Amino acid sequence: MNTDSTPNSPQDPLSREAQFELFFTSNYRDFYHLGLSISKQKELTQDTLQSFFLEMWEKKIWTKEIEHPKTYFQRAFYRKMMTALKAQAKGPQSLEESKPILPEISFEEALIESETQMERAQVLAQALDRLSPTQREMIQAKFQDGKKYEELAREKGKSKQTIYNQVHTAIQKLREILGSPP
């Protein structure tokens, strides 16, 4: 391996970026063979090596003064390869295996489902109209806006328990209007 082309050679007047590029191009083959000796997989080695050099660039690790940069980067790359191998062993081998299998529904079933959802939304909107303005406001804030009880209590200047009771009462009223069991 060429140890003169390290990113931290103090005698080199090149900029840090040029030093990194020189280090990358000079040592890519050595690091590739190291990775290949670990994984025996060309694609995994190439991907991990590109990821490794990109990470070194983004984190600017190569700008730090490292006593033995070549050894440091080799060890770091070794650890990254081992992590990649472990992740590969745990996870799916391809994108196809990682896709969830969804049941296919026909156009008619999708249309029926869409119409059913629209009918439910309309019935719910009518039931909400039958609530008092305060109850409607609490239901909207809690379930549509996703606010927490503490946040509502702060906004309304009431206790958390009062807000909880108001929301609970509004839900009970909706169940009564919609004819759902408690």
C-alpha positions as CSV (number, residue, x, y, z in Angstrom):
1,M,0.0,0.0,0.0
2,N,1.2,3.5,-0.7
3,T,1.6,5.3,2.6
4,D,2.8,8.6,1.0
5,S,-0.7,9.3,-0.3
6,T,-2.4,9.8,3.1
7,P,-4.8,12.7,3.7
8,N,-2.6,14.0,6.5
9,S,0.8,14.1,5.0
10,P,2.2,17.3,6.5
11,Q,4.8,17.8,3.7
12,D,2.1,17.7,1.0
13,P,1.2,21.3,0.0
14,L,-2.1,20.1,-1.5
15,S,-5.4,21.3,-0.1
16,R,-7.3,18.9,2.2
17,E,-9.8,18.2,-0.6
18,A,-7.0,17.3,-3.0
19,Q,-5.3,15.2,-0.4
20,F,-8.5,13.3,0.2
21,E,-9.0,12.8,-3.6
22,L,-5.5,11.6,-3.9
23,F,-5.9,9.2,-0.9
24,F,-9.2,7.9,-2.4
25,T,-7.8,7.3,-5.9
26,S,-4.5,5.9,-4.6
27,N,-6.0,3.5,-2.1
28,Y,-9.3,2.5,-3.6
29,R,-7.9,-0.8,-5.0
30,D,-6.3,-1.7,-1.7
31,F,-9.5,-1.0,0.3
32,Y,-11.5,-2.9,-2.3
33,H,-9.3,-6.0,-2.0
34,L,-9.5,-5.7,1.8
35,G,-13.4,-5.6,1.6
36,L,-13.5,-8.4,-0.9
37,S,-11.3,-10.6,1.3
38,I,-13.8,-10.0,4.1
39,S,-17.1,-10.5,2.3
40,K,-16.3,-12.3,-1.0
41,Q,-19.1,-10.2,-2.5
42,K,-18.1,-7.6,-5.2
43,E,-21.3,-5.6,-5.0
44,L,-21.5,-5.4,-1.2
45,T,-17.8,-4.4,-1.1
46,Q,-18.2,-1.7,-3.7
47,D,-21.3,-0.3,-2.0
48,T,-19.7,-0.4,1.4
49,L,-16.5,1.2,0.1
50,Q,-18.4,4.0,-1.6
51,S,-20.4,4.6,1.5
52,F,-17.3,4.5,3.6
53,F,-15.5,7.2,1.6
54,L,-18.6,9.3,1.4
55,E,-19.0,9.1,5.2
56,M,-15.3,10.0,5.7
57,W,-15.9,13.0,3.4
58,E,-19.1,14.2,5.0
59,K,-17.9,13.8,8.5
60,K,-14.6,15.4,7.6
61,I,-12.7,12.7,9.5
62,W,-9.9,13.0,7.0
63,T,-9.2,16.6,8.1
64,K,-8.3,15.5,11.6
65,E,-4.7,14.9,12.5
66,I,-4.3,11.1,12.7
67,E,-1.0,9.6,13.6
68,H,-1.3,6.6,11.3
69,P,-4.1,7.5,8.8
70,K,-3.8,4.5,6.5
71,T,-4.1,2.1,9.5
72,Y,-6.9,4.2,11.0
73,F,-8.9,4.1,7.7
74,Q,-8.3,0.4,7.2
75,R,-9.6,-0.4,10.6
76,A,-12.6,1.9,10.2
77,F,-13.4,0.3,6.8
78,Y,-13.0,-3.2,8.3
79,R,-15.6,-2.3,10.9
80,K,-17.9,-0.9,8.3
81,M,-17.6,-4.1,6.2
82,M,-18.4,-6.2,9.3
83,T,-21.4,-4.0,10.0
84,A,-22.6,-4.4,6.4
85,L,-22.2,-8.2,6.6
86,K,-24.2,-8.4,9.8
87,A,-26.9,-6.2,8.4
88,Q,-27.1,-8.3,5.3
89,A,-27.4,-11.4,7.3
90,K,-30.3,-10.0,9.4
91,G,-32.2,-8.2,6.7
92,P,-33.8,-9.3,3.4
93,Q,-31.5,-10.0,0.5
94,S,-33.4,-7.9,-2.1
95,L,-36.0,-5.2,-2.4
96,E,-38.5,-7.8,-3.6
97,E,-38.3,-9.6,-0.2
98,S,-38.7,-6.4,1.7
99,K,-42.0,-5.4,0.0
100,P,-45.0,-6.3,2.1
101,I,-47.4,-8.5,0.3
102,L,-50.7,-6.7,-0.1
103,P,-53.9,-8.4,-1.2
104,E,-55.0,-7.3,-4.6
105,I,-58.6,-5.9,-4.7
106,S,-60.7,-5.5,-7.7
107,F,-61.9,-2.2,-9.1
108,E,-65.4,-3.0,-7.9
109,E,-64.2,-3.7,-4.3
110,A,-62.2,-0.5,-4.3
111,L,-65.2,1.5,-5.6
112,I,-67.5,0.0,-2.9
113,E,-64.9,0.7,-0.2
114,S,-64.6,4.3,-1.4
115,E,-68.3,4.8,-1.4
116,T,-68.6,3.2,2.1
117,Q,-66.0,5.5,3.4
118,M,-67.7,8.5,1.9
119,E,-71.0,7.5,3.5
120,R,-69.4,7.0,6.9
121,A,-67.7,10.4,6.6
122,Q,-71.1,12.0,5.8
123,V,-72.9,10.3,8.7
124,L,-70.1,11.3,11.1
125,A,-70.2,14.9,9.8
126,Q,-74.0,15.0,10.5
127,A,-73.4,13.5,14.0
128,L,-70.7,16.2,14.7
129,D,-73.2,18.9,13.7
130,R,-75.5,17.6,16.4
131,L,-72.9,18.2,19.1
132,S,-72.6,21.5,21.0
133,P,-70.0,24.0,19.6
134,T,-67.7,23.2,22.6
135,Q,-68.0,19.5,22.1
136,R,-67.4,19.8,18.4
137,E,-64.3,22.0,19.0
138,M,-62.9,19.5,21.5
139,I,-63.4,16.5,19.2
140,Q,-61.8,18.4,16.3
141,A,-58.8,19.6,18.4
142,K,-58.2,16.2,19.9
143,F,-58.8,13.9,16.9
144,Q,-58.4,16.0,13.7
145,D,-55.6,18.3,15.0
146,G,-54.0,15.6,17.1
147,K,-53.6,17.8,20.2
148,K,-52.8,16.3,23.6
149,Y,-55.0,16.8,26.6
150,E,-52.2,18.9,28.3
151,E,-52.0,21.2,25.2
152,L,-55.8,21.7,25.1
153,A,-55.9,22.4,28.8
154,R,-53.2,25.1,28.4
155,E,-55.0,26.7,25.5
156,K,-58.4,26.7,27.2
157,G,-57.1,27.6,30.6
158,K,-58.7,24.6,32.2
159,S,-57.4,21.5,33.9
160,K,-56.4,18.4,32.0
161,Q,-59.1,16.4,33.8
162,T,-61.8,19.0,32.7
163,I,-60.6,18.7,29.1
164,Y,-60.6,14.9,29.3
165,N,-64.1,14.9,30.7
166,Q,-65.4,17.2,27.9
167,V,-63.9,15.0,25.2
168,H,-65.3,11.9,26.9
169,T,-68.7,13.4,27.1
170,A,-68.5,14.4,23.4
171,I,-67.6,10.8,22.5
172,Q,-70.4,9.4,24.5
173,K,-72.8,11.8,22.8
174,L,-71.5,10.7,19.4
175,R,-72.0,7.1,20.3
176,E,-75.5,7.9,21.3
177,I,-76.2,9.7,18.1
178,L,-74.6,7.0,15.9
179,G,-76.3,4.2,17.9
180,S,-73.0,2.5,18.9
181,P,-72.7,0.5,22.1
182,P,-70.6,2.2,24.8
